[in-house]
Amino acid sequence: MNEACYYRVSVKGIVVDQDGRILLSKESDGRWEMLGGGLEHGEDAKDGLRREILEETGLEVTKISPQPRFFLTVPRRNRPDFVANVVYEIELANLDFTPSDECQELRFFSVEEMAVQRLFPNVEALQKLLLAERDGQMK
């Protein structure tokens, strides 16, 4: 018999610059995360993404891709359940953020630079997907 498996659904946004680098947010514990957060019950994914980014950074999302770019699942830290990330490509009005515990710094990283940073597990999974996509290994 399978054990119960629970997922926390989170909507994330990635900004990709002209050099293909990904914008990440440094949290108060020093690890890097994608922008966005948990989806409220009954909330539209794109509305939730806009809300989360505004709450955590004070930044306005000006564009969201019509469809998610990635979907990934990873175990949650120190918990028996998992998180499911629906990842959209986004554009922001600017990068003049308001610091918070969930956003102390914003920085663009290449896929290689991401590999040597302290990342949340979901960002590690994203980095692997980006490497596979770049190297033409997507299944």
N, C-alpha and C positions, 0 to 999 in steps of 0.2 A: 504494500500500500504506500502511496506517495504521501509525503508530509505536506501540510498546507504551505503554500508559497505566496507571500504577500509582496506587492510592489508599491512603492511610493512613486507616483507619476510626477515628473519634474519637466518643465519646459525650459530649454536653454537656447541661447542665441550666440552665434559666433560671427564676429566681424572679420572679414578677410581683406587684408590690404592689397595694394597693387603688386607686392612681392610674394603673395600667397601666404603671408604670416597670419596667425590667429591671435585675436585679442583675448587675453585672459585677465582675471581679477585676482589680486592677492588678498586672501582673507587674514584675519587677525592672528591665526595660528601659523602663518607663513607659507601656507600651501596655496597653489594656484587653482582656480576654478573657472568654469564658464559662467557667463552672465545668465541670470534667471533663477528660477526656484520652483517650489512646489505649487502644483495646480490645485486650486480650491474645488470642492465638489460642485459639479454643474457649470464650472467656468470654461469659457471658450479658450482654447490653447493660446491663440495669439493675444487675446485680452490678458490672459494670465502672464504671458511673457512680458508684455508692456508694463503691467502692474509691478511684477517682481523687479524688473530692471530699474524702474522709477523709484521704488521703495528702497532698493539697496544702493543705488548710485546717484539718484537724482537726474539720470539721463533719459532723454526722450528717444524712443525708437521711432524712426521715420519710415522704415521699410522692413517687411518680413517676407521671406521667400514664400511662394504660393504653397509649396509642399515642404515637409521636413527634409533636411539633407541627410541626417543620420538618425538612427534609433539604436540605443545601446542599453544594456542592462548590466548592473554590477551589484555585488553584495554591499549593503550599507555598513559603514564602520561601526563596530562594537554593537551590532544588532543582528537578530536572526533573519531579517527580511532583506529585500532587495530594493534598488531604485531603478526605475525605467526612465531614461532621458530621451525626450523627443527634441532633436536639435535642429533649429532653423538657422539659416543664414540671414543676418540682419544688417541694417545700416542705422547709425545713430546721428542725431543732429550735430553733436560735437563730443569731445572727450573730456569736457570740464566737469568731472564728477565731484560729488560730495562724499568725502570719506565716511565709512561706517565699518562695523566689525566684519561685514561681508565684502567690503571693497576698500582696501587700504591703498591699493595701487593698481593701475591699469598698464599693461605692457603687451606689445606684439611679440610673438615667438614663432620662429620657423619650427618645422616638425623636429628637426635635429636639436634645436635649443630646448624644446619641450622635454626631450628625453633626459636632460640633466637637471631638471627642476624638481622641486617638491610639489607633486601634483595630487589632487584628489583621484581616487580610483577611476571615476568616470572620465576624467581628463586623460588618464593613462590609456584607457580604452579608446578614446577619441584619437589620441596620438597614433596608436596602432592602426586604426582605420584610415587615417590620413596617409600614413606610410604605405599601406597596401594600395590605396587609391592612386597615390603618386607612382608607385612601382608597377601598376597595372595588374595587381594581384587580387582585386575585388572579386568575390564569388558571386 
